[in-house]
Amino acid sequence: MQAGRGGRVAVLVSGGLDSSVRLAELSRETEEVYPIYIRCGLRWEPAEEKALAAFCEAIRTPALQSTIRLECPVADLYGDHWAMTGIGIPGSATPDDAVYLPGRNALLLTKAMLWCHLHDVPRLEILHLESNPFPDASSEFLAQFQSAVNRAMGGAVRVVRPYAHLTKAAVIVRGRPWPLGLTLSCLQPERGIHCGRCNKCAERQRAFAGARVPDPTAYEASPCTA
């Protein structure tokens, strides 16, 4: 789905490839686009926020609004989870579901939908891809969750998944006009550089190879792409 000129839309952003490419597209297609970044206290967030800021500066248009930063700390929920401690980070050979964070979409969507409701932004985009294996990324879950939150606040915010039919390689092809090297998708970035050893680094490298687009990413080590 696309917003026509004059529309207002919010996007849940992470600084990664998918949400960054979508921000770049919407900054040329809509009157106002609001990036929403939700801080949960996860290990990679400082590097992620820096990447997001750099990308937004590089694609700046009058439509692109300042990033909305919301707080949703999860240390009391996740405890010694690898996303908090950095111990046992899923490596390059692990399957997609190794990076599951319990309840993450429910937490993010609640905060983001409430912000949209309070600021009269009618549409919220979340950048799930076709390969997303998690139960809180399904069409059924999102429809039911959207309905429940809207009933709770007397609202009508729509949650849209514009990339639900795309692979990450296809997103990269769409994003070729933009500075993709500024994006970050790594579970343990080293001094702001992709580690090259984690699940997300391997996924990123495979996606660039699949898209047949040169990978501009600096890696501390070369992830296994077998």
C-alpha positions as CSV (number, residue, x, y, z in Angstrom):
1,M,0.0,0.0,0.0
2,Q,1.2,3.5,-0.7
3,A,0.2,6.8,0.9
4,G,-0.8,9.4,-1.6
5,R,0.6,12.9,-1.6
6,G,-0.7,14.8,1.4
7,G,-0.7,11.7,3.6
8,R,0.8,11.3,7.1
9,V,2.5,8.0,7.9
10,A,4.7,6.6,10.7
11,V,7.3,3.9,10.3
12,L,8.7,1.6,13.0
13,V,12.4,1.9,12.2
14,S,15.6,0.2,13.4
15,G,18.4,1.6,11.3
16,G,18.4,-1.7,9.3
17,L,18.0,-2.2,5.6
18,D,14.2,-2.7,5.4
19,S,13.0,0.2,7.4
20,S,15.7,2.6,6.0
21,V,14.7,1.8,2.4
22,R,11.1,2.3,3.2
23,L,11.8,5.7,4.9
24,A,13.7,6.8,1.8
25,E,10.7,5.8,-0.4
26,L,8.1,7.5,1.8
27,S,10.2,10.7,2.1
28,R,9.6,11.1,-1.6
29,E,6.0,9.9,-1.7
30,T,4.2,11.5,1.3
31,E,3.8,14.9,2.9
32,E,4.9,13.8,6.3
33,V,6.7,10.6,7.4
34,Y,7.5,10.0,11.0
35,P,10.3,7.5,11.9
36,I,9.5,5.9,15.3
37,Y,12.5,4.3,17.1
38,I,11.7,2.4,20.3
39,R,14.5,2.0,22.8
40,C,14.3,-1.3,24.7
41,G,17.8,-1.5,26.1
42,L,19.1,-4.1,23.7
43,R,22.8,-4.4,23.2
44,W,23.0,-3.1,19.7
45,E,20.8,-0.1,20.0
46,P,23.4,2.7,20.5
47,A,25.1,1.7,17.2
48,E,21.7,1.3,15.6
49,E,20.6,4.8,16.5
50,K,23.7,6.3,15.1
51,A,23.2,4.5,11.9
52,L,19.6,5.6,11.7
53,A,20.6,9.2,12.3
54,A,23.3,9.1,9.6
55,F,20.9,7.5,7.0
56,C,18.1,10.0,7.8
57,E,20.6,12.9,7.3
58,A,21.7,11.5,4.0
59,I,18.1,11.1,2.6
60,R,16.7,14.3,4.2
61,T,13.6,15.8,2.5
62,P,11.0,18.3,3.8
63,A,8.6,15.3,4.3
64,L,11.0,13.4,6.6
65,Q,10.2,14.4,10.2
66,S,12.6,14.2,13.2
67,T,12.8,10.7,14.6
68,I,10.4,10.0,17.4
69,R,12.2,8.1,20.2
70,L,10.0,6.2,22.7
71,E,11.2,4.1,25.7
72,C,10.2,0.5,26.3
73,P,12.8,-1.1,28.5
74,V,12.7,-4.9,28.7
75,A,15.5,-5.7,31.1
76,D,13.0,-6.7,33.7
77,L,11.4,-9.1,31.2
78,Y,14.4,-10.5,29.3
79,G,16.9,-10.7,32.2
80,D,20.1,-12.5,31.0
81,H,18.8,-13.0,27.4
82,W,21.6,-12.8,24.8
83,A,20.1,-9.6,23.4
84,M,20.8,-7.9,26.8
85,T,24.1,-9.5,27.7
86,G,25.8,-10.2,24.4
87,I,26.5,-13.7,25.6
88,G,25.5,-16.5,23.2
89,I,24.7,-14.2,20.3
90,P,23.2,-16.4,17.5
91,G,26.0,-17.0,15.0
92,S,26.1,-16.9,11.2
93,A,25.1,-20.6,10.8
94,T,22.0,-20.3,13.0
95,P,18.4,-20.4,11.5
96,D,16.2,-17.4,11.2
97,D,14.2,-18.2,14.3
98,A,17.3,-18.1,16.5
99,V,16.9,-14.3,16.7
100,Y,13.4,-14.4,18.1
101,L,12.7,-11.9,20.9
102,P,9.6,-12.8,22.9
103,G,6.7,-10.5,22.5
104,R,8.7,-7.8,20.7
105,N,6.2,-6.9,18.0
106,A,3.4,-6.6,20.6
107,L,5.5,-4.2,22.7
108,L,6.7,-2.1,19.8
109,L,3.2,-1.9,18.2
110,T,1.5,-0.9,21.4
111,K,3.8,2.1,21.9
112,A,3.8,3.1,18.3
113,M,0.1,2.8,17.7
114,L,-0.6,4.9,20.8
115,W,1.8,7.6,19.6
116,C,0.0,7.6,16.2
117,H,-3.4,7.9,17.9
118,L,-2.3,10.8,20.1
119,H,-0.7,12.6,17.1
120,D,-3.4,12.0,14.5
121,V,-1.2,9.8,12.2
122,P,-3.6,7.3,10.6
123,R,-1.1,4.7,9.4
124,L,1.8,2.8,10.9
125,E,4.1,0.7,8.8
126,I,6.1,-2.2,10.1
127,L,8.7,-3.8,7.8
128,H,8.1,-7.5,8.0
129,L,9.4,-9.5,5.0
130,E,7.9,-12.6,3.5
131,S,10.4,-14.9,5.2
132,N,9.5,-13.6,8.7
133,P,8.9,-16.9,10.7
134,F,7.6,-15.4,14.0
135,P,4.0,-15.8,15.2
136,D,3.7,-12.1,16.1
137,A,4.4,-11.1,12.5
138,S,1.5,-13.0,10.9
139,S,-1.3,-11.3,9.1
140,E,-3.8,-12.8,11.5
141,F,-1.9,-11.6,14.6
142,L,-1.5,-8.1,13.3
143,A,-5.2,-7.8,12.3
144,Q,-6.3,-8.9,15.7
145,F,-3.8,-6.8,17.5
146,Q,-4.7,-3.7,15.5
147,S,-8.4,-4.2,16.3
148,A,-7.7,-4.7,20.1
149,V,-5.5,-1.7,20.5
150,N,-7.9,0.5,18.5
151,R,-10.8,-0.6,20.6
152,A,-8.8,0.1,23.7
153,M,-8.1,3.7,22.7
154,G,-11.1,4.5,20.6
155,G,-8.9,4.9,17.6
156,A,-8.5,3.8,13.9
157,V,-4.8,3.5,13.3
158,R,-4.0,1.0,10.5
159,V,-1.0,-1.2,10.7
160,V,0.4,-1.9,7.2
161,R,3.1,-4.3,6.1
162,P,4.2,-2.9,2.7
163,Y,7.1,-5.4,2.3
164,A,5.3,-8.5,3.4
165,H,5.6,-9.9,-0.1
166,L,9.4,-9.1,-0.5
167,T,12.6,-10.9,0.2
168,K,15.5,-8.9,1.7
169,A,17.3,-9.2,-1.7
170,A,14.3,-7.5,-3.3
171,V,14.4,-4.7,-0.7
172,I,18.1,-4.1,-1.5
173,V,17.3,-3.9,-5.2
174,R,14.6,-1.2,-4.4
175,G,17.1,0.6,-2.2
176,R,19.9,0.9,-4.7
177,P,19.5,4.7,-5.1
178,W,20.1,5.1,-1.3
179,P,23.3,4.9,0.8
180,L,22.7,1.4,2.1
181,G,26.2,1.3,3.6
182,L,24.9,3.6,6.3
183,T,22.4,1.1,7.5
184,L,23.1,-1.4,10.3
185,S,21.8,-4.9,10.9
186,C,24.1,-6.6,13.4
187,L,23.6,-8.2,16.8
188,Q,27.0,-7.3,18.1
189,P,28.5,-4.3,16.3
190,E,32.1,-3.5,17.0
191,R,32.8,0.3,17.2
192,G,29.8,0.8,15.0
193,I,30.9,-1.7,12.4
194,H,29.2,-5.0,11.6
195,C,30.8,-7.9,13.4
196,G,30.5,-10.2,10.5
197,R,30.0,-13.2,12.7
198,C,26.3,-13.0,13.8
199,N,23.1,-14.3,12.3
200,K,22.0,-10.9,11.0
201,C,25.4,-10.1,9.4
202,A,25.2,-13.4,7.5
203,E,21.6,-12.7,6.4
204,R,22.7,-9.2,5.2
205,Q,25.6,-10.6,3.2
206,R,23.5,-13.3,1.6
207,A,20.9,-10.7,0.7
208,F,23.4,-8.5,-1.1
209,A,24.7,-11.5,-3.0
210,G,21.2,-12.6,-3.9
211,A,20.4,-9.1,-5.2
212,R,23.6,-9.1,-7.2
213,V,24.3,-5.7,-5.7
214,P,27.8,-4.9,-4.4
215,D,27.8,-5.0,-0.6
216,P,29.1,-1.6,0.8
217,T,29.1,-2.9,4.4
218,A,32.3,-2.9,6.5
219,Y,32.5,-6.2,8.5
220,E,35.0,-7.0,11.2
221,A,35.1,-10.5,9.9
222,S,33.5,-12.2,6.8
223,P,30.4,-14.1,7.8
224,C,29.7,-17.6,6.5
225,T,27.2,-17.4,3.6
226,A,26.9,-21.1,2.9
